[in-house]
Amino acid sequence: MILINQESNSLKMANDNTVNSKVVDIIGMGGHAAVVSDILELNNFLIAGYYADKEPDRDHPRIKAWRGDIQYLKLNTMSFNFKSKTQLWICAIGNNEVRRRIVNFVAQGWGKTIYPPHFKWITAIHPRSIISKSATIGPGTVVSAGAIINARAVIGQHCIINSGAIIEHHTKIGDFSHIAPGSVLCGHVIIGQNCLIGAGTTIIPKISIADNVTIGAGSTVIQNITEAGTYIGSPINRRLVTIDKTDT
Ligand SMILES: CC(C)(COP(=O)(O)OP(=O)(O)OC[C@H]1O[C@@H](n2cnc3c(N)ncnc32)[C@H](O)[C@@H]1OP(=O)(O)O)[C@@H](O)C(=O)NCCC(=O)NCCS
């Protein structure tokens, strides 16, 4: 965990041997990556390039719309074919599980040989979000426009706190979880890792949700959820499937 207001110090560190302390590489080229690009540009970052999950058609207008260099990231083999010197990175993949696998891959091996010095996952915080000074936000996490993170909330690493989501005081969000737009998580809620809390969900105070849980859009959670799976209803009244994400 890092305090968000420590990011500027880290940027200064990264600047020790680089020309520009606010150059970032983005993994992903989907809708979430577009949002993350916007947030970073609003924070005056320069985007060096993107990593796509397939060889991009560089003449296609949609591809041309992306600024910066584009490289091919082979997701199936987890092979990065780049020689980036960029020190600041963000994994802007919306799918929690894919994001987790890429981040873990980077942590486990890729870095040993070709990590640039001072490699760092950065946070992307929209300037029009509201974040308590007593909240903590882990590296790699994205906070979108209009999100509110209240006092002493603890947000893990590589999470997505999406547009207009409200994370109330003392609530904890596990690593790689996504709180979708417009969700309201009341005080002292605990969300596990790799969870998707669907758009517009309400969770009453002091509820705990296990790892690898998906809550359907528009649900209301009034009881703890202790097993992985997909749950729907307002209040929750149905479990759709069990998701086993323990393989890697
Ligand atoms: C819950 C969810 C994951 C289920 O997806 P799925 O496994 O593909 O399920 P299906 O669409 O096949 O629907 C299965 C059943 O659940 C119902 N259902 C699906 N989502 C529901 C929801 N959010 N609320 C109530 N019922 C829902 C369907 O009507 C269907 O009912 P039936 O069996 O009686 O016909 C998905 O509908 C959802 O809500 N995802 C969250 C999306 C979101 O907020 N993303 C954030 C983007 S920023």
The ligand as a Tripos MOL2 file, in Angstrom:
@<TRIPOS>MOLECULE
LIG
   48    50     1     0     0
SMALL
NO_CHARGES

@<TRIPOS>ATOM
      1 C1        -24.5810  -10.9410  -12.9650 C.3       1 LIG1
      2 C2        -23.9190  -11.0900  -14.3000 C.3       1 LIG1
      3 C3        -22.3820  -11.2130  -14.1270 C.3       1 LIG1
      4 C4        -24.4780  -12.3670  -14.9100 C.3       1 LIG1
      5 O1        -23.9890  -12.5500  -16.1750 O.3       1 LIG1
      6 P1        -24.2100  -13.9860  -16.8780 P.3       1 LIG1
      7 O2        -23.5430  -15.0420  -16.0670 O.co2     1 LIG1
      8 O3        -23.8100  -13.8260  -18.2960 O.co2     1 LIG1
      9 O4        -25.7540  -14.2340  -16.6840 O.3       1 LIG1
     10 P2        -26.9250  -14.1920  -17.7710 P.3       1 LIG1
     11 O5        -26.9500  -12.9110  -18.4930 O.co2     1 LIG1
     12 O6        -26.8710  -15.4700  -18.5360 O.co2     1 LIG1
     13 O7        -28.2210  -14.2230  -16.8310 O.3       1 LIG1
     14 C5        -28.5140  -15.3490  -16.0220 C.3       1 LIG1
     15 C6        -29.7590  -15.0220  -15.2480 C.3       1 LIG1
     16 O8        -29.4840  -13.9930  -14.2970 O.3       1 LIG1
     17 C7        -30.3290  -12.8600  -14.5350 C.3       1 LIG1
     18 N1        -29.5050  -11.6790  -14.3130 N.ar      1 LIG1
     19 C8        -28.3370  -11.3890  -14.9070 C.ar      1 LIG1
     20 N2        -27.8230  -10.2680  -14.4060 N.ar      1 LIG1
     21 C9        -28.6970   -9.8290  -13.4900 C.ar      1 LIG1
     22 C10       -28.7050   -8.7040  -12.6430 C.ar      1 LIG1
     23 N3        -27.7070   -7.8170  -12.6360 N.pl3     1 LIG1
     24 N4        -29.7320   -8.5500  -11.7860 N.ar      1 LIG1
     25 C11       -30.7600   -9.4600  -11.7770 C.ar      1 LIG1
     26 N5        -30.7830  -10.5620  -12.5640 N.ar      1 LIG1
     27 C12       -29.7710  -10.7320  -13.4130 C.ar      1 LIG1
     28 C13       -30.7940  -13.0010  -15.9710 C.3       1 LIG1
     29 O9        -32.0180  -12.3420  -16.1620 O.3       1 LIG1
     30 C14       -30.8980  -14.4980  -16.0960 C.3       1 LIG1
     31 O10       -32.0830  -14.8830  -15.4640 O.3       1 LIG1
     32 P3        -32.9000  -16.2240  -15.9270 P.3       1 LIG1
     33 O11       -32.0030  -17.3960  -15.6640 O.co2     1 LIG1
     34 O12       -34.0980  -16.2040  -15.0350 O.co2     1 LIG1
     35 O13       -33.2000  -16.0280  -17.3700 O.co2     1 LIG1
     36 C15       -24.1910   -9.8660  -15.2210 C.3       1 LIG1
     37 O14       -25.5270   -9.8600  -15.6960 O.3       1 LIG1
     38 C16       -23.9370   -8.5440  -14.5100 C.2       1 LIG1
     39 O15       -24.8160   -7.9450  -13.8650 O.2       1 LIG1
     40 N6        -22.6670   -8.0990  -14.5930 N.am      1 LIG1
     41 C17       -22.2190   -6.8580  -14.0250 C.3       1 LIG1
     42 C18       -21.8570   -5.9020  -15.1560 C.3       1 LIG1
     43 C19       -21.2150   -4.6560  -14.6620 C.2       1 LIG1
     44 O16       -21.7390   -3.9220  -13.8400 O.2       1 LIG1
     45 N7        -20.0080   -4.3920  -15.1810 N.am      1 LIG1
     46 C20       -19.2660   -3.2000  -14.8650 C.3       1 LIG1
     47 C21       -18.8260   -2.5360  -16.1470 C.3       1 LIG1
     48 S1        -18.0220   -1.0170  -15.8810 S.3       1 LIG1
@<TRIPOS>BOND
     1     1     2 1
     2     2     3 1
     3     2     4 1
     4     2    36 1
     5     4     5 1
     6     5     6 1
     7     6     7 2
     8     6     8 1
     9     6     9 1
    10     9    10 1
    11    10    11 2
    12    10    12 1
    13    10    13 1
    14    13    14 1
    15    14    15 1
    16    15    16 1
    17    15    30 1
    18    16    17 1
    19    17    18 1
    20    17    28 1
    21    18    19 ar
    22    18    27 ar
    23    19    20 ar
    24    20    21 ar
    25    21    22 ar
    26    21    27 ar
    27    22    23 1
    28    22    24 ar
    29    24    25 ar
    30    25    26 ar
    31    26    27 ar
    32    28    29 1
    33    28    30 1
    34    30    31 1
    35    31    32 1
    36    32    33 2
    37    32    34 1
    38    32    35 1
    39    36    37 1
    40    36    38 1
    41    38    39 2
    42    38    40 1
    43    40    41 1
    44    41    42 1
    45    42    43 1
    46    43    44 2
    47    43    45 1
    48    45    46 1
    49    46    47 1
    50    47    48 1
@<TRIPOS>SUBSTRUCTURE
     1 LIG1         1 GROUP 0 **** ****
